[in-house]
C-alpha cells in the first residue's frame, strides 16, 4: 500500500499545524485558530478540526476578515477539517 488516500478535495500539502477543536462550541474554534496561526510560516496550512456546525460559516468568515485564505473544508467521520493558509 502507498499509505492512506487523500480525501476528495484535500490539498496535496499537509498542514503545518492541526488544531483540535472537536467538542468545542462557537467561538472557541476561531479563538484557538486566532491564537495559534502565527505558529506556522506564511504560506503554510493550518487545519482546524471542529464539529460545531457554526464553524462551517465562522472559519471562512474569519479568514475573509483577517485576509487569510480559506482553502477547503473536508468532511470527517465526526465534523470537518477546515484548512486555512496563512497569508501574512
N, C-alpha and C positions, 0 to 999 in steps of 0.2 A: 504494500500500500504506500501511497505517496503522502500520507497524512490526511487530516480532515479536510473535506471540501469547504470552500468559502460559501457562505450563504449567498443567495441571489441578491445582487445589489451591493455586496460588500466590496470596498475598495481593495486594491492589491496590497497596499502597505498596512502593516499592523499598527495599532495605536501605540504611541509612546507612553501613554498613561491611561489606566482604566479606573474610573470612579464608580464604586459600587453604592448606588443609592436605592437599591431594591428594598422595598418595605418602607421607604421614606415618603412622606406626603409633601405636596407643594407647600412652601417654596424650597424645601431642603435640597432637592437635586440641583437647582440653579445656584443656590448658595454654595454648595460643595464645588460645583464647576467654577464659579467665580473665584473662589479661594485658591483653587489648585491649577488653573490653566497656565499660570506663569511658571509652573514647574517644567513645562516642555518647551523646547526651542520653537521659534517662529517657523511656521510651515509644517509642523508635526500635528498628528491627530491625537485627540482625547476622546475616549469612549466613556459615555455616561450610561450606566445600566440603571434603568428605572422601570417601575411597574405602575406608577401613578398615572392614570390617563391624562392628567393635566400636563405632564411632561411632553406629550406629543405636540402641544402648541407652545408651551413655555420655552423649551430649548431652542427651537427655531426663532422665536421672538427675541430671546435674549441675544442670540447670535446677531440678529439684524440690528439691535440697539447698540451692541458693543462692537460691531463691524468685524466679527469673526465669521468664518464660513461654516454654515450648517451643511454637512456633506450628505448624510443619509440617516435613515432610521432602519434598523434591522430587527425583524421580529425574532424574539427569543421564546422559548417554551413558556416563560412567565415574564412578560414585559417586553422591553425593547433595549437595544443598544443604539444610542444616539452618537453619531460621530461628528466631531467638531474640529475644524482645522484652525489652529491659532494663526492669526494674521498680523499681529504686532506684539 
